[in-house]
């Protein structure tokens, strides 16, 4: 499909720079299965689900992957260079790929100095500011240093508008985050609170956790004109035997499975066979969902509002229909919903 079919105009002022407080006071656009739009708030969620529904959350934990470093002068005469880095993929115990700014001021062989006496050498350089860093420590010692000096890796459309601060440490993490490994948050889950979980439990709604470690590719723009030419980034995912069994049992009993976020959806759909049966296990997924995809597992999706021409807007269009999603986003824009990672939520149902 043509990528420009997924374009729309978004006013800059609708990009949320801070989350709603409390989290469950964010707005929720419920798009009913019959296409009717309902303007709600997140804490209304228990009334929108049925007893026996299964909500599937991504329990990945975001690394403090944004780092500051200095590239010392190469000749002792020119000034040192300040460098901002976002870790994007661990290669092994002491080696990471990262996005670096200003990438043009760096070259293979350069050394970078961080706080906490941490140092790294640039052992590779790719396109678009990507560098490969070999640190002077590995494993748990490196993790501890990164945890000490790193900050929340806010997405570019927020980081370009304000500095990361102490509030982001908690704001950019779900309250149920457990398995560390993401360099971006599964943001649909940021709306949930313990009070909301208690209300969902009381309504008989079940909860299950899968894991997908979100990579920086989630923010990568599509640079081709046709979706068929786009190469999707790969991410690590895992489903336990207990969760796979719970989902398969729900589907066999005719109960609904709702993904909380596109990462949970991609985990489920990439773990299912043609009959919709989910298999447990760990591995990589590069599933790219566009209109025409036949959903095997997921009946509904709770998700934020996404960027124009993004793989995520393509995914929601596959689930609910491109025409309907264009109408949904037009409604959201006209009614001043807040967009992107710290923004408001939508609840969508699969179009038949």
N, C-alpha and C positions, 0 to 999 in steps of 0.2 A: 504494500500500500504506500501511497505517497505520504511522506512525512509531513508535508504542509497541511494535510487534512486534520492534523492534530494541533494546529496553531490556534491561539486566541489572544486577545489583548487583555493584559492584566495591569491595572493601575498600580504604580509603584507603592503607593501608600497602603495597599492591602497586604504587603509582605510583613508578617509578624516578626518583630525583633525581640519580643519577650512573650512567654507563655501566659495564659490566663491564670489568675490566682483566686481561689484554689483551682487545682487542675481540672476538676470536674464541673467548673463553672463555664468552661468553653462552650461555644455554640455547636450544635449538631444538626446537620441537614439530613433528615431521614427521607430517603427516596424509596417510597413504597414499591412493592412489586407491580402495582398497577400504574406506576409512573407518577403518582401524586407526590408533591413535595410537602414536607412538614418541617417547619422551623422549630427546633427543640433545643435543649441544652444537654450536655453530656450526662448529667445526673438523672435524666429521664430514661436512660438506657434500659433499666430493668423492665419497664413497661413495653419495650419494643421487642423483647425476646420472649420465647416460650419456655415453659418448664421442660427440661430435657435437651434444650439447645446446648451445643458444645462450642465454647469460645476458645480459640487456639491462639496463644500468645507466644511471641519470640522472646526467650529469656536471656538473650545475649547481653553482655555488659560492655559498655563503651570504654575503651582505653583512653587515658588522658593523652591523646596522640598528637596534640599541637605543641610543638617545641620551638624554642628560640636558641639560636647559636651564633657564633662569631667565626668567620673565616679570617684567620690572621693574615696580615699583609704578606704577600709572597716575596717582596724584595726588601722589606724593612723600611721602605720609603713611602709607599702608597698607604692610604688608611685601611684599617680593618673593615670588613664587610659584615653587616648584620644580616642574618638569614632567618627566615621563617620556614618551618617545615611541618608537614602533616604526614605522619606515618600512614602507609596505606596497605602494606603487606609484609608479613614476616617471612623471610626466606629460610632462616635457620636460627640457632641459638643467639648469634651475635649480629645477624645481618637483616636489615629491613630495606624495603623500597619506600621512598617518600616523595611527596611533592614539595619542591623547594622554590622559594622566591627570595631574591631574584635568581632564577636558574641560570641566566646568561652570565652571571658573575662567577659561576662555579665550573670546575673541570675535574676530570678524573685525577686522582692523586691528592687533591686538596684535603686538608684536615679541618675539622670543625670542632670548636670548643663549646661545651654546654655548661650550665650550672652543675653543682655537686661533683665537680672534677670529672665529668663525663666527657669523653672525646670520641670522635669517629673519623674514619677516612672514607672519602668518596671513591668507591671501587668500580662504579659504573655510572653512565649517564645516558638517558634515553631522551625521548621527545617530550615536549610540553612540560618541561621542568621536573621530570621524574629522575631521581638519582637513587643509586644503591649505596647504602651506608653500612660499613663494617665498624661496629662499636668496640671499645676497649674492654668490654666485659660482656658476659653472656648469661643466658638462662635467667634464674631468679634474681641474680644481682643486677642485671640489666633492667628487668621488670621493675625492681624496686627503685632504681634511679629514674626511670621514665615516670613512674607514679609520683615521685617526689617533685619533679620539675615540670611535668607536662600539664596542659590544661585541656578543657573540653574542645574537641575538634569541630567547632561550629561550621555549618555548611557555608560555602562562599557567599551566598546571597545575604547572610547575616553578618559574617565576619568582615565583609567589605563596608558595612555600615556602622559597626561599633566594635569596641574592644571586648574580648572575652573577659569576664570577671568572676568573682567568687560565687555568684548566684548560679552561674551556668554549671558548676560542678554537680549540683543536684537537679537543676532544671532539665539538663540534657541527659538524664538517666531515668529509665522506668523504675518504679518502686519495687518491681519484682526481678530486676536484673540480677543474674547469677553467674553466668559463664563468660568470663572476660575474653574478648577477642574482636570486638567491632571497632571500626574507625569512624562510624556514623551511627546515630541512634535509630532504632526502629520506632519512628516518631508517633505512629498511631497509638502506641501504648503509653505515651506520656500523659494522656488524659485521665488515666485510671488512678483511683485513690483507694485506701483501705476501706473507707466508708462505702464507696461504690461497690467494691468486691463483696462486702457484707450484704448489701442490698441485692446483688445478683445471686448470691448464695441463697438468700431467703426466698427468692423467686424461683429456685430450682434450676438455675442455669449452671451448667457444668463448665469447668475451666481445665485446660490442658496446656502444657508447655512444649514447644519445640525449640530448636536452636538454629539460627542462621547468623553467622558473623558477617555483618554488613561491611562491604568494601567501599572504597572511595568511588568506584565505578558507578555507584548509584547517583552521583552528581554529574557524571560525564555527559556532555551534550552529544546528541546524534549529529554526525557530520556528513551523513549521506542523504540522498534525496528519496530513497526508497527503503522501507523497513527491511526488505529482503537482504539488503547489503550491509546491515548493521551487525557487528560482532558484539554479542552481549558479554559483559564481564562475568567471571566465575566467582562463586562464593562458597564457603564451607557450611554444610548444614548437617543436622543430626536429629533423628527421631528415635525415642526409646521404644522398646517392645511394648511397654505398658500403655504408652500414648497411642501407638499404632493400633493396638487392640481396642482401646476406648473409642477411637474414631471409626474403626471398622464396625464396631458393635452399634454405634449410633446410626451409621448409614444403613446397616442391615435392618434396624428398627424404624427407619423412616424419620429419624430425628435430624435436625439441621446442624451443619457444621459452618461456623462463621470464623473467618480468619481476622485476627486483629492486626491489620497491617499487611502491606504487600509482601514483606519478607516471610511472614507466616504462610501466606497464600502460596508463594513460590516454593517454599519448603514442602508443603503438602502436595501440590500438584506434581512436583518433580519426583516425589516418592511413591506415586501411585501407578498401578498398571492400567491397562486399557479398560478393565472392569471397574476401576475406581478403588481397588483395594490398596491400602497404604502399607508399605513394607518398612520395618524398622531398619536403622543403620545410619552410617555416617558416610559422607562423601562430598563431592562438589556438585554444584548446579549452575548452569548458565542458561536456564530456561528463559525464553523471551516470549512473552504472551502478548499477542496482538489480536484484533478482531478476526474472527474465524476460528479461534482456538476453542476446542471442546473441553469444558471444565469437567473434571472427573470426581472431585471431592467437594469443593467449596460451594456452599449455597449462598453465602453472603460475605460482605467485606466491610470492615470498619477501617477507614483510612482518612488521612489528611487531604488537603487540596494541593495538587501537584503543578509542576511547571508546564508551560506550553511546549509541545513537541518533545516531551520526555517519554522514556520507556514506561514510566509509571502512569502517565495519562493514557498511554496506549493500553496498558493492562486494565485500567478501570473501564475503558471503552469496550474492551473485549468482554468484560463481565456484564455490563449493563447496557451496552449498545452505544455506538459513537454519537448518534443523533441525540439520544437521551442525555449522555454526558455533556454534550455541548450545551444543552438546555440547563442542566444542573449547574454548570459553571457560570453560565449567564445569570442564573438566579442568584448564585452565591456572590458574584461581583456586584450585581444590582443591590443586593441586601447587605453589602459591606462585611461579608465573611472574611476572616483573616486566613491567609494562605501560608503554606509550606510548613517547615518543621515545628515551629512554635505556634502554628495557627489552629484553626478550628477543625472539626471532624465531619465526616459524612458516613452514613450507613447505607450501603448499596446492596441490592439483591440481584441475583443472577437472572438475566433475561432469558426467557425460554425461546 
